[in-house]
Every structure is written in C-alpha cells, then in structure tokens.
Amino acid sequence: MAQTRVTRKLTAIVATDMVGYSRLMEKDEEGTIARQKAHRAELIDPKFAEHGGRIVKSTGDGLLVEFASAVDAVRCAAEIQHAMADREADVPADLRIAYRVGINIGDIVIDGDDILGEGVNIAARLEATATPGGVCVSGTVHEHIAGKLDLAFDDMGEQKVKNIERRVRVWSWAAGHDDGGPTQSELAPSSGQTRYQPKLAVLPFENQSNDRSQDYLASGISEDLLTTLSRSRLFRVVASGSTHSDNFTEFPPGARDRLNADYIVRGSVRRSGDQLRVTVQLIDDIENVQIWADRYDRDLRDVFDLQDEITAKVSAAIRPELTRAEIERTKRSGTESLGAWDHFVRAQALMHGMTRASFASAIGELVAAIRMDPEFSSAYAMLARCHIGAAYNRWGEGRTAELAKANTAVEQALQHDVSDPLGFDAKASLHLISEEYDEAVQSARRALELDPSLATSYGTLANALAFLGRSSEALEVSRSADHISPRDPDRFQRLMATINAHFAAADYSAAIEAAQMYLSARPNWYGAYAVLVASLALAGDSEGAAAAKRKLLELMPRFSAADVRRNPMFKQKQVVDRFVDGLIAAGVPKA
C-alpha cells in the first residue's frame, strides 16, 4: 500500500485568545459580542491581511493565523495590541477586551486549509503564557526579529510547556513597554491574571440516556458548571465556544491540544425514570492522568434545583483538587523556573502548615510573587491572610503591626481587582479578627457572591455568626458548606466555627466533640485547645480539662484568661464570662 505523502512547510504561527471571555460575556453579553465583531472587522482581520497573514481558523474567542515572515507576524501583533488599547480606552475597566498573542516558527503539517503539528502547539502554549495585551514569542522567533523591530522583549528563560518534551525559550512584550503608551494594567486592569495560570476546560457533558430529549439536562449542567468555575480567579476557564464548537466528548485526536487546557472537566448524565446519575472527572492534561472523579445519584424532582446542587458540589470539589495538583506540579519544578503563580501556589501549601515557620515562608513566597507580578490581586489577598494569621497567633511583629500590614494588603488586593473574591475573603477575615462581625458577614457574603466555591469565606461567615451569638445560623452555614465541599482543606475553619457556635450555645458536649475532631487533624491550633479547655471544665471533666490545659500552655506559654478579656471574640458578655470562668477553672493563669 502506497503511503500518503505528508505536506509540510516552515512558517510563522500566531495564536490569539481573548482575556476573560466568559467573565465578559457574563457581565455584558451583547456588548462584548458587538465589540468583538467590530474589532475583528475594523482592526484585527484587516491588519492580518495587511501584513500577509492567513487566518487558518477561529477557535471560539481566539484565532490561529500563519505568516510567511516572523517579522511581519510580530509587527502585526504589536500593532494590533497598541490599537486595541486605544479602542478600549473609554470602556469601563471591568468590561475591556484584551487579547493574548503567542508566536512561534515551526515545521507544520498542512491538512487541507488547516495546519497541525508541534509548531502550532507551541504557539498556543506561548499565547497562554502572555500577559493581557501582550505577546510571547519563542526563542527562534526572537532570533529572526533581532535588530529588525523596535520592540523591547523581556527574557522569561526556558519554560516547560504542555505536551512538549524539550523546554522552550520564551520572550515577552506588552503594549506600552517601548513608547510610554498604555501600561499592561491599562490594557486589562484588575484582571487578577498572572503570567501563568492553569487553564481549565469544561467539556460538554454526555447524555448517556437512550432518550435524546434529555440532552438539555447534560448541556445545562455543563454550562452551569462552566459559568460557576469562570468566576474563580485561581484558574482560567476556556470559553464555552472553544469546547462546544466540536465534539470533544470522546477526545478525538488533537482535541485536547486545540483546547489549549492544562486541566479538563468531563462528565456524563444518565437518567432512568426519576433517577439521575451524574459522573464527573477532572483530568490533568499535562500528565494525562485522572486526578479526581465522583458520582452523584439523585432523585429527579425539581431539575433546576438539582442542576444548582450538582454545580455547587462539583465546582467546590474541583477547586481544592486543582490546587493540590498545582502544588504537586510546583514541587516538581526547579526553583530557577518559578513564576508568580508558582510562588502563589507554594504559599497556599505552606499556610496549611499552621506554624510560625510555615507562615513566614508563605509570606516570603507571596512577596516573591508580587515582586514578579505587581498586579496580582490574589497574592495580595493571600498575603493579608498570612498577616492576619500571624496577628492571631502572636507571630511576626505583634498584633497591631501585623494587622496594619494585613489592612494594607487588603487595600492593594481590591485596588488591583475590585471584583476579586479573594480580596473580599481577606477583608472579611480582617473584620473578623478586629471583632467587626457585621462587616465580616457582609464581606464574606460578597466574596461568596463572586465565587460560591470559596471555602474560606464560608468559614469566616460561620465564625462571624458564631461570635455574634447566632449559633444556629453559623451551624447551618457550616453544614451547608460541608455538604458542598467535604474534602476542602479549608474545612477546618468551618469546623472551628462549629466549635465556637456550640460553645456560644452552651452545648459543651458538642463543642468538645468538634474540638477533638479538629485537633486530631490539626494538633497545633491553640484556639481550638482554648475552647476545648473551657468546655471540658464547664462540663465537669476536670481531668480532661487539666490535660488539655497543659497542651494549650505548651503551644502558647504566655496565654492567660486576661487575653480573652482583652480580645474577647464573642460579642455577648455572658459568653465571654463563661469562657473566662472555664479557663480559670481548668487552671489557666488569670493574667
């Protein structure tokens, strides 16, 4: 049998993608579509034609274009980015359209009007690395344009990119670098994006029922899930058009590469009578392994309530699993190749250590992330939480100084992105430790409006309600969050709220049980020991109280009942009095 001859050629490949497409569509669908079409018709397509580029295909909100010349490709991309900054200058900051561009030179395979191959894949990976309004090129492209264009590129070093065994040298440029024009933040301010963030694609869920009329149910769940996940600042979600324009359900050859995603969510829906089974998988597409899967069996009563429940549980489960995968990825990375996102992820892992040393290291990682990306709002928010933890535990420079640092970091987070849920989450925590509980409730609820899967905000909200004496509300928040996300590492904050709520309600046996559960997993948290000591003493278990008191004073040798008076946490005086009485009865020093 004669072999089919493969046609190849060397060409410059340009990959483009709109920043925050799903977020923009959610805020202003009609306006975004109209402006995108206008940009294509009046600027982008004519510019490509002017510089000899051929649009190979449209991928949802992105384009794949080929050029005969790398110089023409880069010049064209820079002109488009400058013009886009001008065209969007009068649009409100949270509605501005900006693009990322990646450019590579490679040997490609020609398949009709399409082009395939490693050269195309690298261009797509470079696009994902670019900043909003910026351009990333490969080392080969940079060599070709050296001395030919008046553009100042920054050397980002050799980067590991998905599905490519060898590392790729990456150079970056953003409009405004060269001529004092618009800065990166002016192009796409407050996006909360870093040079790299994991990219998540939600594939259309498969209807495995025999009844094709049930397609709406599978489609509804996957669309709701995509919309909910798009609210997160911790990963970028591939736009709906990119995953729904082809049948990716069975992963045809090249489908994942066309998605340009690091992680993929896929699922299926099967209905039998009034019973519904939904299965979901989270796949690490870099390592080509499944990292999480779950199954949900439900009675099909109110279909919309069911969709909301499944969406909430899946989105809440995906967030911590993806974070765990990213933590493991950064552990495998060499320290010389760490970016702002990598430092941010490492800080999250260190914070879970709950020690003075781990928090100090987390602060160091976050400072490094902010130094590399001064617009990284979520890093400021996480830095605020570190300083709040240091203030609570009497680490660092003392409570007053640490809270002042936390306040500054919160302000910076929300200044860079007024819609970052992590910013409001940190603000809620700052109000909580400052005993401004009504404000803490308000900020936590705002964070959850922006990102319903944010586990820490459920914990902050529950604790604020507990300290206000609204124990039943606090317990309901904790139970609801546990139902949605039982494995989230931040569930311990909700468990602490459960301890506090039971103590405020004088249900000491329940407070003891919850505290013992907490401390079995996190034996170094003195706050849980303090409530345990008081609860045991007030429940009449003097022996147990004495043992818990010894552990409490090992962790915090200078802790006294007077500390509770100075920082009572509980709003109601009678609850504070009971707390102090229990501590003193157990032998904790009065002052």
Protein Blocks (a to p, Z undefined) as FASTA:
>chain_A
ZZdddddddddddddddehklmmmmmommlmmmmmmmmmmmmmmmmmmmnopacfbdehj
accdddfbfklmmmmmmmmmmmmmmmmmmgcfklcccddddddddddddehjbccdjklm
mmmmmmmmpcghiacddfklmmmmgokaccddddebjaddehiabacddddddehjlnop
acfklmmghklpafbdcdddddddddfbfblklmmmmmmmmmmmmmmmmmpmkbccddfk
lmmmpcfknopghklmmnopabdcddddddehjaccdddddddfklopafbdcddddddf
bfmlmmmmmmmmmmmmmmmmmmmmmmmmmmmpcfklccfklmmmmmmmmmmnopaklmmm
mmmmmmmmmmmmmmlmklmmmmmmmmmmmmmnopajbjklmmmmmmmmmmmmmmmomkbf
klmmmmmmmmmmnopaklmmmmmmmmmmmmmmlmklmmmmmmmmmmnopamlmmmmmmmm
mmmmmmbmklmmmmmmmmmmmmmnopaklmmmmmmmmmmmmmmbmklmmmmmmmmmmnop
aklmmmmmmmmmmmmmmbcfklmmmmnopablklmmmmmmmmmmnopafZZ
